[in-house]
Amino acid sequence: MFDLAGKGVVVTGGGRGLGRGIAAAMGMAGADVVIAGRTEATLDAVADEVRTHGVRCTPVVADVTRRDDLDRLVQTALDELGAIDCWVNNAGSADPSDVGPLIDTTEAHWDAVVDLNLKWTFFAAQAAARTMIARGHPGSIINISSRSGSQPNPMTGQYGAAKAGVENLTATMAVEWGHHGIRVNAVAPGVVPTEHSLAPGGSMSRPSRLARQVATVPLRRLGTPFDVGALCVFLASDEAAWITGETIQITGGSRVPVGYLTFMHHITEQLEREGPDAAGG
């Protein structure tokens, strides 16, 4: 089961983090993979890792927020794979410079996050669907959302709003493209540390923060990129042939919005410093 031998998969944002885990899982399942990202060195390292599973992996340096790069990625995938069986929209993030309260969010902060996470996720999905329709080739499109798409997301509210949009578009694309044999689903991970977030100065670099987040997870551990990759393999497989329009949470059982708890912890500390009048007492 879950054998992807003979299938061709495209993973955007495939050079690190979740994309690396997704690409590796697809390769382990037998798929040939095209990975896209902006940094050649990291893409090459992931491609070498994926190839150890006896499959082909082609790295493509591309910025999916540029139409020419997106078109080139699609064409390269067709040249290398013959057909696109699965397209994974993993490219997306919020830069540390975009973190801050909504009251201070600028148009530039909004556009940078929403364009990457919502606008270009849609246009990449559209490009993949157009190829599948033109060739009469059914396929699976997987959009990587976030738990932030369905929960309060203090300090990066525009990111949560973009991911909520991704989940709504996922359902609509599934309805509009289903008669072409195209399935569209979203995967919404909880807290998944990556090499970037664990690095010094990264959002997950403080042991106290890691411990606080683990405490909210019933399975008592945080996620891994491969956990997310395994779910994507299932959604790409023939065994998921009757699943479309869904957003699947992968959180270790946690229903607690950690960003919300962290924000409220900071507010409590602030109010304690400012005295009872500031807290409404």
GICOR-V333391 format. One record per run of one state. SS is the DSSP state (a for helix, b for strand, c for the rest). FROM is the first residue (numbers start at 1). TO is the last residue. If there is no record, write none. Layout:
SS & FROM & TO
SS & FROM & TO
//
This chain:
c & 1 & 7
b & 8 & 12
c & 13 & 16
a & 17 & 28
c & 29 & 31
b & 32 & 37
c & 38 & 39
a & 40 & 51
c & 52 & 56
b & 57 & 61
c & 62 & 66
a & 67 & 81
c & 82 & 85
b & 86 & 89
c & 90 & 95
a & 96 & 98
c & 99 & 101
a & 102 & 104
c & 105 & 106
a & 107 & 134
c & 135 & 138
b & 139 & 144
c & 145 & 146
a & 147 & 149
c & 150 & 156
a & 157 & 180
c & 181 & 181
b & 182 & 189
c & 190 & 191
b & 192 & 192
c & 193 & 194
a & 195 & 198
c & 199 & 206
a & 207 & 214
c & 215 & 222
b & 223 & 223
c & 224 & 224
a & 225 & 236
c & 237 & 237
a & 238 & 240
c & 241 & 246
b & 247 & 250
c & 251 & 257
a & 258 & 274
c & 275 & 281
//
